[in-house]
Amino acid sequence: MCSVKPHKNWPSIRYLWNGTLLYLIGGCSGDVKPRFVAFVWNQDKEVQKMEQVRVLIVDDELFVGELLKEYLSIKGYEALAVSNGEDAMSVSVQFQPHIVILDIRMPGMSGMEVLKNIKAKSKATGVIMLSAYGDTETVDEAFQLGANHYLQKPMNLNHLVETLILLHPRQDESMA
């Protein structure tokens, strides 16, 4: 991670969101992809940093993972998609997701194995299990292993965001 510094090529962007004045200041020197951090100018004229929730998406269907990543990025989440359990375990060390969206049935390391590993490392990480199959025994097992929520494919994307908010309320949503 780098500290956020305004960069001459990345001017700050100011806009009004739900009656709150936001300042987006971008750029981290050395990063390939510039990052933006939102700041809220509150009534006391103090600047508060808003946390960007990190979401790891693990789905062997590449289209599903990329679609969720793009949608959640548009909604203000820092999202990363991987296509298997092995990649999920390796990137989660550096990415440190707040929430993992995890397909149950995948080749190689199954979603249940990934769930066990995630919860062994951090019980605080929220996990949403995904499946195209409504197998109640598998869903029950996932909850016993520590899953926080289950969504069946195909899912309503607005419902997914509502579930993310329940698992990890963002500072900007509590201020709205």
Steps between C-alpha positions, in 0.01 A plus 500: 500500500615852436406827659266709292656818364349743254680470171534771237348269237210402728320813617248473777138461394226667698135403486183491703364158600176470698550851631858430611795670339759240400856558392674227302874530512687257280830349433760291673851537368626173361159343453411382152136583560427822688272469800252753625417559862180679593496764767188654650487864592273500803316787667793565736726542197711199596609247244422135573641210300236254381596136506475311174373149568711228336303214341661184363288314242581132447311332215618253238264661248723784380207702366326496839814608684576785261139617493486514881837672515395773257161550665644523851774736382232730358322481837817619678651173620858395439432169328732227379391186310680166482390178336607232748556425864878481479520853356253621764724376780814655353353845420308527827830530691582833336149619405354431849134506399229613739254277314541195274234402244564132449360245255433167673576266209831556327759264353813451708460658842126515569322799645456310827877448529562868430237592760675286765835663420361854503325452834809334649703813412237761588161442656420868437505458120143487371423220255210484255461159338370476143355199324285419201377198694252526788643202691387568859751257653790684336361838605459377859858372499622839374324679786648252750846578362447873554335639185300814573260489209393293200377623162376282218605568141377682309484776760359848515802733510317755717430223751871413496592861587241501780662184637846659480373802694359271770833320532720809496325838525708770337551837661346678199177297528459579869539869420236501227 
